[in-house]
Amino acid sequence: MNRTPAVARSLVVVLVSLLVVSGCGDGTSSGDGSTGAPTAAPDAAEAGPYPVGVTRIELYDEARDRVLLTEVWYPAAESARGLPAAPATSYLPPDLGFLADDSTIALVAVRDVPLAADGPFPMIAFSHGSGGIRFQNTFQTEHLASHGFVVVAPDHQGNTFFDSTGTTAGLQEDRPLDVIYVLDRFSEFTGEQGNAFEGWIDLGKGFGITGHSFGAFTTMAVASMDSRIVAALPMALGGPVSDTYSAATLLMLATVDNTIGPEGNDGVRETFERVPGPRFLAELVDAGHFSFSFACQTGLGIGDGDGCGTSTRFDGSPVTFISDMRVWDLVNTYSAALFGRYINGVEEYDEVLATTLDPEVNRYVADPNR
């Protein structure tokens, strides 16, 4: 959601200090030790069969005069397995690398390693929250890449931790167009001989999109505008549903989301009621707005600590937020299942999507046959 420049600047320190130089690709290869796709559907709750790579490209939309710094996570070649993960500093401007000195989040992606040999792969876009950053959901983007997806995540100019110059009305228009531009460019790159991304994207399949907060609005807007989107997973906000909307949609909300409030959560539920295709809704009990990102991991809280530590529910009763890592497990599992089912057509994931995972904290509705 929108924040003042002072708050946004303070959030930079909190967010980037979360990352850590640690870990390596922890997926498993197929049974014969090759890098080929597995013969059975990988467990959506676990890392997929691929090591994970990450790279970055700066795109420029000349028509709108917008710079889109874009992080790309992807299934990496087997030679990347066991290599050190890209350090936190590699996600930051060189002069701000020191902000990662006290980071605590484990990363697995290895920077600039080769793509897995059995590409091309389907593409998913991630859209960060207002005042967020393209790498705020590394747990999710890395998980999806390990399951065989190329995940592209642009910074939305004027609406990041480093840049809060945009207006809400302008960004409602620009952010969806940012994502569509990135999808268009990568669709072009994959067919360009000699391009660094040649052969990366499977254009024979539809695309997926996911996002948090304003990124959830962006998710719904892109799916409403672009028929290439076949699956959408918005978190912690609703959004528009056009007459041409046709994506399978899994919405997620936090029952103690003090950032968007009860009206915002009702908006998520109303969005669920409006989507015409296969639809799913996960309401995570005693989670907060930022539980869907890695923003709470320093223990310092963000803004009003929405999702971090303790707070009060909408009725005024005290609450201790559930672990954000518990939320991440649900995000990752449902993400891999939704995109695996509706982009790759893996019917085994129907069972996951029909299941109330972690029922102690998950109120779940599945309506796949709508």
Helices and strands as residue ranges (DSSP letters): H 5-16, E 19-20, E 52-61, E 66-75, G 78-80, G 88-91, G 94-100, E 105-106, E 110-111, E 123-127, H 138-146, E 150-154, H 168-189, E 207-212, H 214-225, E 229-235, E 248-254, H 261-274, E 279-284, G 289-292, E 310-312, E 318-320, H 324-342, H 349-353, E 362-367
